[in-house]
Amino acid sequence: MNGVMMLNGAEPREVLQTLIEKETPAIMSYLSKGKWHVVKVLPDCLGDSSFEVEVSPRIKPHPMNIHIDQLVGMSIKYGYGKFIFESRVIGLEPSSEPAGGGRIILTVPENIGMVQRRSYFRVEVPAMLDVNVLLWHNRRLNNRTLAVPERCWRGKLVDISAGGVQVALEAAQQPDFRKGQFIRLQFTPMPNEASLTFGTQVRSILPTADDKYVCFGLQTVGLEASAEGRLILQRLCNIAERYHQINQSSARQQDFQRTTI
């Protein structure tokens, strides 16, 4: 089954040591003024209870607004999956490189999650399901804001993965979402299940060939930075796996029907 496998005990230190030795870059997510931000970092200098990351230089540098005791999320592609975990900022230092973006000292996590790479492959919503989605603006994006406001847009779920979803909205609704904007969404993946609500960032906006719909590619951001977010990520993995199994079952049934006609 796809999902988030947790590594505990000495394993997190072993994972960090391997990543440092192989100079594997990571993506760090952090919340600032109600919005999620991401920055590329390079793990370094593993100590007894802490490790450091070097912030990669950016083309358009801007203040990161990270403070001591702040929680951050880490996402690291490695092998056939992705390591995810949360950590706490315990120190800030200038960069060891003249053009660097600074160094951040973080606590060694108690556990590290491993998400299989296949969980990030897009899976189409089975044809037998009609999954409605509500989308709305949220000025303060965080996983504890669950209320659906009066002003929201309704669409259909097209596909899903651990990394995000694609939603189709009727063009006549004239949704005013923009690329890079943070929005929230809510949908019920299967009948009689609890709904799922989380924050995303708009990554793509494409009209359909007939111009009747607009498809929004929405990427999850910051789910690895909290236990609650990782539970949402776990559900996304499970939903994608279930949809995949339904699609496979339907394809086998259609093949059987063709061969028996």
C-alpha positions in Angstrom: 0.0 0.0 0.0 1.2 3.5 -0.7 1.6 5.8 2.3 4.0 7.4 4.7 6.3 4.9 6.3 7.9 6.2 9.5 11.5 5.8 10.5 12.2 6.0 14.2 15.0 5.5 16.7 18.5 5.8 15.3 17.2 5.8 11.7 16.7 9.5 11.3 20.3 10.2 12.2 21.4 7.5 9.7 19.2 9.1 7.0 20.6 12.6 7.7 24.2 11.3 7.7 23.7 9.6 4.3 22.1 12.7 2.8 24.9 14.9 4.1 27.6 12.5 2.7 25.9 12.4 -0.7 25.3 16.2 -0.7 21.6 15.7 -1.4 19.6 19.0 -1.6 16.4 19.4 0.2 13.3 21.7 0.0 12.5 23.5 3.2 8.9 24.8 3.8 8.1 27.4 6.4 5.1 29.6 7.3 5.5 33.4 7.3 2.7 35.9 7.7 0.1 33.3 7.1 1.6 32.0 3.8 3.8 29.0 3.1 7.2 29.6 1.4 9.7 27.1 0.1 13.5 27.4 -0.3 16.2 25.0 -1.4 18.8 24.0 1.2 21.7 21.7 1.6 21.9 19.6 4.8 25.3 19.7 6.6 27.1 19.3 9.9 25.2 16.6 11.8 25.7 17.0 15.6 24.4 15.0 18.6 21.0 16.7 18.6 21.1 19.1 15.7 22.2 19.6 12.1 22.7 22.6 9.8 21.4 23.5 6.4 23.0 26.0 4.0 20.4 28.1 2.2 21.0 28.1 -1.6 21.4 31.5 -3.3 18.3 32.7 -5.1 18.0 34.7 -8.2 15.7 37.2 -6.5 16.9 37.2 -2.9 14.4 38.4 -0.2 14.2 38.2 3.6 13.2 34.7 4.7 11.6 35.8 8.0 12.5 32.7 9.8 12.9 32.9 13.6 14.2 30.8 16.5 11.8 28.1 17.7 9.9 28.1 14.4 8.8 24.7 13.0 9.8 24.0 9.4 9.2 21.1 7.0 11.8 19.2 5.0 11.2 17.3 1.8 14.1 15.4 0.2 14.0 13.2 -2.9 16.2 10.1 -2.6 16.2 6.8 -4.4 12.7 5.6 -5.0 10.9 7.9 -2.7 11.0 11.1 -0.7 11.9 11.7 2.9 9.7 14.2 4.8 9.9 15.4 8.4 9.5 18.5 10.6 12.2 20.2 12.6 12.6 23.2 14.8 14.9 26.2 14.3 17.4 26.6 17.1 19.9 28.9 15.5 20.6 31.2 12.6 24.1 32.0 11.3 25.6 33.8 8.3 26.5 31.7 5.3 29.9 30.0 5.0 29.9 31.1 1.3 30.1 34.7 0.2 27.1 34.3 -2.1 25.2 32.0 0.3 21.8 32.6 1.7 22.7 31.9 5.3 22.8 28.8 7.6 20.0 27.5 9.8 20.6 25.2 12.7 17.7 22.6 13.2 16.9 19.9 15.7 17.4 16.3 14.6 13.8 14.9 14.1 12.5 12.1 16.3 11.2 10.4 13.2 11.4 10.7 9.4 8.6 9.7 6.9 9.3 8.0 3.7 6.8 8.4 0.8 7.2 6.1 -2.2 7.8 7.8 -5.5 4.8 6.2 -7.1 2.6 8.1 -4.6 3.5 11.2 -6.6 2.3 9.9 -9.9 -1.0 11.4 -11.0 -4.0 9.0 -10.8 -7.2 9.9 -12.7 -10.4 9.9 -10.8 -12.3 6.7 -11.8 -15.1 7.3 -14.3 -17.6 5.8 -11.9 -17.0 8.6 -9.4 -18.2 12.2 -9.5 -16.0 14.0 -7.0 -17.1 17.6 -6.3 -14.5 20.1 -5.0 -15.0 23.4 -3.2 -12.2 26.0 -3.6 -11.8 29.3 -1.9 -9.3 32.0 -1.1 -7.5 32.0 2.2 -5.4 34.9 3.4 -3.9 32.9 6.3 -3.1 29.4 4.9 -2.8 26.8 7.6 -4.2 23.3 8.1 -6.3 24.4 11.1 -8.6 26.7 9.1 -11.4 24.4 8.1 -14.5 26.6 7.7 -15.7 27.0 4.1 -16.6 30.6 3.5 -19.7 31.8 1.7 -17.8 32.8 -1.4 -16.3 29.7 -2.9 -16.1 28.0 -6.3 -17.3 24.5 -7.3 -15.4 22.1 -9.5 -14.7 18.5 -10.3 -11.6 16.5 -9.2 -9.7 15.3 -12.3 -6.7 13.6 -10.8 -4.8 13.3 -7.6 -1.4 12.4 -6.1 0.6 13.0 -2.9 1.9 16.1 -4.6 -1.4 17.7 -5.4 -4.6 17.6 -7.5 -6.1 18.9 -10.7 -9.5 20.4 -10.6 -11.7 21.5 -13.5 -14.1 24.5 -13.0 -16.6 25.7 -15.5 -15.2 28.7 -17.3 -18.5 30.6 -16.8 -17.7 30.8 -13.1 -14.8 33.1 -13.9 -12.6 32.0 -10.9 -10.1 34.7 -10.1 -7.3 32.4 -8.9 -3.8 33.2 -10.1 -0.6 31.3 -10.5 1.4 31.2 -7.3 -1.6 32.0 -5.1 -2.4 29.9 -2.1 -6.0 28.6 -1.9 -7.8 25.9 0.1 -10.0 23.1 -1.2 -12.4 20.5 0.2 -13.7 17.2 -1.3 -15.1 13.9 -0.3 -12.9 11.2 -2.1 -15.5 8.3 -1.7 -19.2 8.3 -0.8 -19.9 8.1 2.9 -16.3 9.1 3.8 -15.1 12.1 5.8 -14.2 15.1 3.6 -10.6 16.2 3.2 -9.6 19.9 3.6 -6.1 21.3 3.0 -4.2 24.2 1.5 -2.5 24.2 -2.0 -0.7 26.5 -4.3 -1.8 27.2 -7.8 0.9 25.9 -10.2 -0.9 25.9 -13.6 -4.1 27.3 -15.2 -5.1 25.8 -18.5 -8.4 26.0 -20.4 -9.8 22.9 -22.0 -9.9 22.6 -25.8 -13.6 23.6 -26.0 -13.0 26.5 -23.6 -15.9 25.2 -21.4 -13.7 24.5 -18.4 -10.5 25.8 -16.8 -8.2 23.2 -15.2 -6.2 24.2 -12.2 -3.1 22.3 -11.2 -2.8 22.6 -7.4 0.3 21.6 -5.5 0.4 20.7 -1.8 2.8 22.8 0.3 3.8 22.4 3.9 2.1 19.2 4.7 5.4 17.6 5.9 5.7 20.4 8.5 3.2 19.1 11.0 1.7 15.8 12.3 -1.7 16.9 11.1 -0.3 17.7 7.7 1.3 14.3 7.4 -2.0 12.6 8.2 -3.5 14.5 5.3 -0.6 13.4 3.1 -1.2 9.8 4.2 -4.8 10.1 3.1 -3.8 11.6 -0.2 -1.5 8.6 -0.8 -4.3 6.2 0.2 -6.8 7.9 -2.0 -4.5 7.8 -5.0 -3.8 4.1 -4.4 -7.6 3.3 -4.1 -8.4 5.2 -7.3 -5.6 3.4 -9.1 -7.0 0.0 -8.0 -10.5 1.0 -9.2 -9.1 2.1 -12.5 -7.1 -1.2 -12.9 -10.2 -3.3 -12.0 -12.3 -1.4 -14.5 -9.7 -1.9 -17.2 -9.5 -5.6 -16.5 -13.3 -5.9 -16.6 -13.4 -4.1 -20.0 -10.8 -6.4 -21.4 -12.7 -9.4 -20.2 -15.9 -8.2 -21.8 -14.1 -7.6 -25.1 -12.7 -11.1 -25.2 -16.0 -12.7 -24.4 -18.0 -10.9 -27.0 
